[in-house]
Amino acid sequence: MAPVIWVLVFGGIAVAGLIMLIAYAIWLAHKAADVFAEVKVLGNRADQFLQLTAQIEVPESALESVKATRLQPVKAKRARRST
């Protein structure tokens, strides 16, 4: 009679573990679906961002002023610091 009790105890633990494993798998599948949905939304937002930035037109005068005020090369800065 005593060995039968141990079989039932370990069998019950195994069944409970299996139920928990199935519940965790279902929960994980729902979380993965949520993540994939958020990634899809993020992709749509990135597409919208690219469409908006493609509409920006930079005037030529702005580009010329940036070229005129460009900083010195990095090598020249290092040479000044070492002296």
Phi, psi and omega in degrees: 000322181297318178297331180293323179296317180295323177297317179294320180297309181291327175295318177296318178297319180296317179295317178297319177296321178294319177296318178295321179296317179294317179297319179294321179296320178294315179299317180295322178296321178293319179295320178296320177297320177297318180295316180297324177295319178294324178294322177296317178297318179298320177297319177296319179295321178296321177296317177298319179298317179295322178295320179292317181290335177291338180278349182284129177244122180265125179294149180299324181297327178292320178295320180293322180291328177292318179296324182288329183259018182299141181287165179292155178299158183297322181300320180293323178295319179295323180294321179293322182291327184284345181270000000 
